[in-house]
Amino acid sequence: MLCQNTSALTVLACQASVPPVQIPSDRDAHVRALCDRIGRYLDGTDTVDIIVLPELCTMEYSAGAFSHLDSLAEPIDGPSTQAFSQLAQESGAMVVFGMARSTRRGFAISQLVVDGAGQMVGCYDKMHLCHYGTSTEKEFFQAGERVVFFDLKGWRIAPIICYDIRIPELSRTLAVIYDVNLLLHCGVYFRDESFSS
């Protein structure tokens, strides 16, 4: 059901296969290839309003990669943001993507939002870090401290990241207090191959 004063919204939700990434040049080559694939997919299709990519789509989700955050984490205007901003400009779509971000407080798992002109609209830092099994986020990242939302075609949209979904107070706050009517739940999941045949 459409919310009052909204238009239909066309969303391209992407999965991303991320190769092992332990140096910035590997990360940057992966991001360029990912943007190229999305661009080729969109070539000749109807207009897409928003392209949504997973949590940490710029690098491998592993303790091994996390141990290289000093070189793999980027500033808010780093190479990944520049590549996804170019994709936004070429497609005319808003792009929401995840990366490891370097901040004054340390490292954050961030979901960045750029508009169809390639301009930064917002940056959400994951508030609830996952820490069990192979997920060791608290050893490497700082938790975010504020919600982020933006408007598109009458929709009020907010990204949340992976484990955030397990904290219902966050979703409730976004919906009730900030009038968000679309949550973008961006996640990454470690591939457990222990049950593979």
Stockholm file with secondary structure:
# STOCKHOLM 1.0

chainA/1-197         MLCQNTSALTVLACQASVPPVQIPSDRDAHVRALCDRIGRYLDGTDTVDIIVLPELCTMEYSAGAFSHLDSLAEPIDGPSTQAFSQLAQESGAMVVFGMARSTRRGFAISQLVVDGAGQMVGCYDKMHLCHYGTSTEKEFFQAGERVVFFDLKGWRIAPIICYDIRIPELSRTLAVIYDVNLLLHCGVYFRDESFSS
#=GR chainA/1-197 SS CCCTTCCCCCEEECCCCCCCCCSHHHHHHHHHHHHHHHHHHHTTSCCCSEEECCTTTTSCCSHHHHTTHHHHCBCTTSHHHHHHHHHHHHHCCEEEEEEEEEETTEEEEEEEEECTTSCEEEEEECSSCCEETTEEGGGTCCCCCCCCCEEETTEEEEEEEGGGGGCHHHHHHHHHTSCCCEEEEECCCCCCCTTCC
#=GC SS_cons         CCCTTCCCCCEEECCCCCCCCCSHHHHHHHHHHHHHHHHHHHTTSCCCSEEECCTTTTSCCSHHHHTTHHHHCBCTTSHHHHHHHHHHHHHCCEEEEEEEEEETTEEEEEEEEECTTSCEEEEEECSSCCEETTEEGGGTCCCCCCCCCEEETTEEEEEEEGGGGGCHHHHHHHHHTSCCCEEEEECCCCCCCTTCC
//
